[in-house]
Every structure is written in structure tokens, then in C-alpha cells.
Amino acid sequence: MTAHVQVALARRTLTPAALWMFGAAASAPMVVLVGGITAIYATTGVTALPLTFLLVAATMAILAVGYTTMARHIGHPAAYYGILAHGLGRGWGVAGGAVALIAYNAIQISLYGLLGATMATHLGGTWWVWAGIAVAVVAVLGVRAIVLSIRVLAVVLTVSLLIVAAFVIAGTTQPADGDLSWAGFHTSGLLVGGIGGAIAFCVAAFTGIDAPGSFVEEAVDRRAIGRATIVGALALGGVYATTAWAMGVAVGPYAIADLAAQPNSNLPFTILGRLGDGWVATAALMLIFAILTSKLSFHCVIARYVFAMAREGVLPTRLAGTDHGTRVNAPRGGSLTQTATAALVVAGFAVAGLDPLTQMFTWLSSLAAVGLLSLLLAASVATLAAPPHIRGDRPRAWEWRIAPAVGVVTGAIVLLAMIGNIGSLLGAAPGSLFPLLLPAIILGAAIVGGAGAAYLRHTRPQIYAGIGRGIPAANAVPDAITISI
């Protein structure tokens, strides 16, 4: 068996705008508005949530510099796998690939619990039936050409941002105290007991901003990977901070925590309802579509990881196969694999009788946040350790040295704060060891991946030698040419 399968994704398919949309749709502003911000206020009581969002956004943007710099130079669809393989070694690459598959699958599958519970609340029925329907919808879209997914994402994301803008208007035009309060941006509000939990929740809200890195092989311009990811993190940070501020202004910055904690508060819909019932109905509908498109974004990323790792023989090579020769409009094998995984996990939670929101969604999304933050941190380390032939003749100090070094320090602080307060994400009792299970799963995945690489090194050295290096040359898989007269 050869080390590499000469099959490629559809090159020059995704524009810079499309790359940004994948990251923004994965993060899902509507989901953060309806579920995330309200939950953070209710759980932590931190009044400086808007400022917290800005600080976390800045940290994620700094971490993304090293990640996107390596991603565009290496050009590997399994971004973390390729970055760590080139920067730290092949064993680290497979370890990173294993963690990425666990983390991306966790966040993607967690959303089935959220969607199922939301649909069951509004339309009745059992949550897992709705989740099963969503699995089928994503499965159909996942094996279609990426252009179809972009069109769906564009419509849903545009309407979602309009609703978020309307919410901000509704909240700030009728402030609770009569005047606009800026307490949400006071630094003194960071010096409270719940700030660690707020940081953990905010990091989870940014899960998905790194999605553009997995579409590098299909990008029209590789340099757009950095802009789509870094600008995306900063832009979403501004959106989330403004939205959290508007919610605090509408209710009162010192009253929002108590109101958000009430089961029947119906935030943020009560605030949006100031503009009319039509906005509330539209927001409820778009929440469903936003969850669906977020799942689709993560599904596409996972499919590309499976495809790229299978193309190199690290995963079964048949998963990189295609019915269309050497060209792949959609990585069918990876797509079907992710669909099967999601169906099995959803079925497992349903059979076990676990709650789709407080258990399935919360547990899996928290696992994903820990895993993806760990990967961003590892990518910064890999950037610092990158060999000269990757950095090129004139490497920029900001991209290869300064930003990754700052990212390692700030990322480590945020990761430690997140792990130390992950119990608030899970709602675990004080002193419970259950929250330690999440970092243990991430560490276990890395160990299994590293062990798998060591096994390949001794049993299939030709496969091991190709880890992270299996991107077909342009002349091996030429681009399709269309001639119009």
C-alpha cells in the first residue's frame, strides 16, 4: 500500500468571505445570544461579562496568529494534525489529530442535544427524534458540494446577525435605569469569585473560530485563512460583548444575574419582544437554523480531518476514496463516518435516559472547549519550534515569534483558569472529581494518538514518514478546467 493517496479536495473553491462564514457560523452568534450569555450571567453573576468577552476574544486572536501562520504555510486540511507534525514531530501530529477529532465531534454532537431539546419544547415530541431528523439533514448536506453549504450558511448567518443587532437596539433604547450603564466594562467587575467560570463559558462561545484552517486546500487565497480566523475572533468578540452589555443595560447590570437565573425569565426574548412579537418568532425560528448550520460547519471540518488523515494512511485509506476519480467536491468517507459517529452517540444518550441540555450539550461542549483551546496552545508552541524551511527566508517576527510566545503565556493562563473552574460549566458539586474527567479524556486521546504513531513507525515506516506530508502536488492532481466560447 502506498503512503499517500493521490486525491485532492476542490481547489480554489472558497473565497475569503466564505472562510469567515464557516468560522462565524460554527461559533453561532444566535446560540450564544439565546443560551450562552444568559447562562453565564445566571451561573457566575459576573457583571463585567462584556469586558470578559473582549479579553477572551483578544486572547483567542493572539492564539490564532501562530495557528493560521502555520496553517497557510503547510496547507493541510487536518490543520492541527499537520501543524503539530511539522512543528513538533510526527507523533505529536497524530496526537493532535486524535484530540481534534474528539473535540470537533464533541461540539458537533452536543448541538444535537440542544436542537432536540429546543424543538421538543416548541413543537412537542421526544428530543432524540428531532435530533435524529437533524442527523439526517446534516448527512445529506455533508456529502454535497461545499458551495451548497456556503449558501445555506450565508443566509442563516446574515439573518442571525440582523436579529442580534435588533436585540442590541431593543436593549439599549429602553435602559432599565433610564441611562446607559457602562458597569459591564468596569475592570473592578473582574475581581469577583465567578470570573473563572465566566472565562470558561466565554472560551466555549468562541469554539469554531478556527474552522477556516481546515479549508486551506480549497481556499482561493491561503492568506485569507489568517484574516478569516483572527478578524473573525475579534469581530465575534465585539458582537458578544455588545450583546452582553445590551442585556445588562436592558435589565440592569446588577439585576441581570438574578433575573437570568429564574427559569421563567425567557431571556433574551422578553427584551427582543419590545420591538414586536414578530421579532421573537423570527428569533426562535432562526435559533433552530443557527444550531443546524453550526452543526454543518463542524461536520465539514471533521470530514476533512478524516479525509486528510486517511489520505496519508493514518486512518483507513478507503475513507479518502471518491466516486469521482482524483477530485473530491465533498469528502464523502469522512462525512459518512462523522454521521455514523453522531448517530451512535445520540442513540447512547437517548438509551441512557440522559438530559439533552444539562448533560449531553453541557458535557460535550465543555469537552470540546478544553480540547480546542489546548490545540490552539499547542499550535503556538509548534509555530515557535517550526524549522527554517517552513518559516521561509524572511519570517515575520510577529507571526513566528512574538504572537506565538504571547499566545503560549496567555493561552496557558486561560486554559488553567478554564480547567480550574470547569465545574461551573458542568454544574458539578464542590469537591467532585467529575470535572477532571474532561481534561483526562483530552490527555487520553493525545496518548492514544502518540501511541498509534509509534506503532506506525515500527510496523509501517512508509506511512509514518508521510504523516503531515500527504498533500498531493498540483501536477499529480490537476485542477479541472472549464472553457467557454
Summary of the structure (lengths in Angstrom):
residues: 485
radius of gyration: 21.9
end to end distance: 43.1
largest distance: 72.5
contacts: 1828
relative contact order: 0.21
helix: 74%
strand: 1%
